[in-house]
Amino acid sequence: MQVEILPFKSSYLKGALNVWNEVVLEGKAFPQTEVLNEKTGYDFFMAQSFSGVAVEKTTNEVVGVYILHPNNVGRCSHICNASYAVKLELRGNRIGKMLVTDCIEKARELSFRILQFNAVVASNKRALALYESLGFIRLGIPPGGFLNKDNVYEDIIPHYLIL
């Protein structure tokens, strides 16, 4: 499989929505509870500082997506935040690493100084291992900071990386 990360554009909308909504419906990683439709999804991806898609080169299929945006406003707007989604059946193929490394470079290009993740769910072992391998620093463990789809509270582990 040959994958490249490209800027989001409308022709990738349906594929990006499928990947994003799959994670929302799983209810194990994203704080969102509502899926995006074509209107809300297009507006959502376009409202970010950058939205990237992982596209399989031979099929042009969207296999992953990420969003990058300021984590806060004003005096804290130099800190960015991101979210990543990889198509369920393709997880474990290093697509997530491609998304995160591309995001780090894009954040630098956009003059952000810190990339911060507010709520990495403790059971998301692949993400935790990836972030650690890329040099992210854990900030602590807010207990019960995430409500899973099955109504069980789970710890979150915020992280940051100085860009």
C-alpha positions as CSV (number, residue, x, y, z in Angstrom):
1,M,0.0,0.0,0.0
2,Q,1.4,3.4,-1.0
3,V,-0.1,6.3,0.9
4,E,0.5,10.0,0.6
5,I,-0.8,12.9,2.8
6,L,-2.6,15.6,0.9
7,P,-4.5,18.8,1.8
8,F,-8.2,18.2,2.2
9,K,-10.4,19.2,-0.8
10,S,-14.0,18.7,-1.6
11,S,-13.3,15.6,-3.8
12,Y,-12.1,13.8,-0.6
13,L,-15.1,14.7,1.5
14,K,-17.0,11.4,1.3
15,G,-13.9,9.4,2.1
16,A,-12.8,11.8,4.9
17,L,-16.4,11.6,6.4
18,N,-16.4,7.8,6.3
19,V,-13.1,7.6,8.2
20,W,-13.9,10.4,10.7
21,N,-17.4,9.2,11.4
22,E,-16.2,5.6,11.9
23,V,-14.1,6.9,14.9
24,V,-17.0,9.0,16.2
25,L,-19.3,6.0,16.1
26,E,-16.8,3.8,17.9
27,G,-17.1,6.1,20.8
28,K,-13.6,5.3,22.1
29,A,-11.4,8.2,21.1
30,F,-13.1,11.4,19.9
31,P,-15.1,13.6,22.2
32,Q,-17.7,14.2,19.5
33,T,-21.0,12.2,19.7
34,E,-22.6,13.3,16.5
35,V,-21.5,12.2,13.0
36,L,-20.8,14.7,10.3
37,N,-22.9,15.0,7.2
38,E,-21.7,16.4,3.9
39,K,-22.6,20.0,4.9
40,T,-21.4,19.9,8.5
41,G,-18.3,17.9,7.4
42,Y,-17.2,20.2,4.7
43,D,-17.6,23.2,7.0
44,F,-15.7,21.4,9.7
45,F,-12.7,20.3,7.6
46,M,-12.5,23.8,5.9
47,A,-12.7,25.6,9.3
48,Q,-9.4,24.1,10.5
49,S,-6.0,25.7,10.2
50,F,-5.2,22.6,8.1
51,S,-7.0,19.4,7.3
52,G,-5.0,16.6,5.7
53,V,-6.1,13.3,4.2
54,A,-4.1,10.1,3.8
55,V,-4.8,8.8,0.3
56,E,-3.9,5.4,-1.1
57,K,-2.1,6.3,-4.4
58,T,-3.4,3.5,-6.6
59,T,-7.1,3.7,-5.7
60,N,-7.3,7.3,-4.5
61,E,-9.2,6.0,-1.5
62,V,-9.1,8.1,1.7
63,V,-7.6,5.9,4.4
64,G,-7.0,8.5,7.1
65,V,-7.6,12.1,8.0
66,Y,-6.4,14.7,10.5
67,I,-7.3,18.2,11.6
68,L,-5.0,20.9,13.0
69,H,-6.1,24.1,14.7
70,P,-5.3,26.4,17.6
71,N,-5.9,24.8,21.0
72,N,-6.9,28.2,22.4
73,V,-7.2,31.9,21.5
74,G,-5.1,35.0,22.1
75,R,-2.1,34.6,24.3
76,C,-2.3,30.8,23.9
77,S,-3.0,30.6,20.2
78,H,0.6,29.5,19.5
79,I,-0.4,26.1,20.9
80,C,-2.1,23.9,18.4
81,N,-4.2,20.8,18.8
82,A,-4.9,17.9,16.3
83,S,-7.1,14.8,15.9
84,Y,-6.3,11.8,13.8
85,A,-8.5,9.1,12.3
86,V,-7.4,5.9,10.4
87,K,-9.8,3.6,8.6
88,L,-10.6,0.8,11.0
89,E,-9.5,-2.1,8.9
90,L,-6.2,-0.4,8.0
91,R,-5.0,0.4,11.5
92,G,-1.6,-0.9,12.3
93,N,-0.2,-0.1,8.9
94,R,1.7,3.1,10.0
95,I,-0.9,5.4,8.5
96,G,-1.3,7.1,11.9
97,K,2.4,7.8,12.1
98,M,2.3,9.4,8.6
99,L,-0.6,11.6,9.7
100,V,1.1,12.7,12.9
101,T,4.5,13.4,11.3
102,D,2.9,15.4,8.5
103,C,0.9,17.3,11.1
104,I,4.0,18.2,13.1
105,E,5.6,19.6,9.9
106,K,2.4,21.5,9.0
107,A,2.2,22.9,12.5
108,R,5.7,24.2,12.2
109,E,5.0,25.7,8.8
110,L,2.0,27.5,10.3
111,S,4.3,28.9,13.1
112,F,2.7,27.0,16.0
113,R,5.2,26.5,18.8
114,I,3.6,23.6,20.7
115,L,1.4,20.7,19.6
116,Q,-0.9,19.6,22.5
117,F,-3.3,16.7,22.8
118,N,-5.9,17.4,25.4
119,A,-7.5,13.9,25.8
120,V,-5.7,10.8,24.6
121,V,-7.8,8.0,26.0
122,A,-5.8,5.7,28.2
123,S,-6.9,2.5,26.4
124,N,-5.7,3.9,23.0
125,K,-2.4,2.0,23.4
126,R,-1.3,2.4,19.7
127,A,-1.7,6.2,19.9
128,L,0.1,6.3,23.2
129,A,3.0,4.2,21.9
130,L,3.2,6.4,18.7
131,Y,3.3,9.7,20.6
132,E,6.0,8.4,22.9
133,S,8.1,7.2,20.0
134,L,7.8,10.7,18.4
135,G,8.9,12.4,21.6
136,F,5.6,13.7,23.0
137,I,5.6,14.4,26.8
138,R,2.8,13.2,29.0
139,L,1.2,15.9,31.2
140,G,-0.5,13.7,33.8
141,I,-3.6,11.6,34.0
142,P,-7.0,13.3,34.6
143,P,-9.1,10.4,36.0
144,G,-12.3,9.6,34.3
145,G,-11.8,12.4,31.8
146,F,-13.4,10.6,28.9
147,L,-16.9,9.0,28.7
148,N,-16.9,6.0,26.4
149,K,-19.8,5.1,24.3
150,D,-20.7,2.4,26.8
151,N,-21.0,5.0,29.5
152,V,-17.9,4.0,31.3
153,Y,-15.5,6.8,32.3
154,E,-11.9,6.3,31.4
155,D,-8.7,8.2,32.2
156,I,-7.2,10.6,29.6
157,I,-3.5,11.4,29.2
158,P,-2.8,14.8,27.7
159,H,0.5,15.2,25.8
160,Y,2.6,17.9,24.2
161,L,5.5,18.4,21.8
162,I,7.6,21.5,21.5
163,L,7.8,22.3,17.8
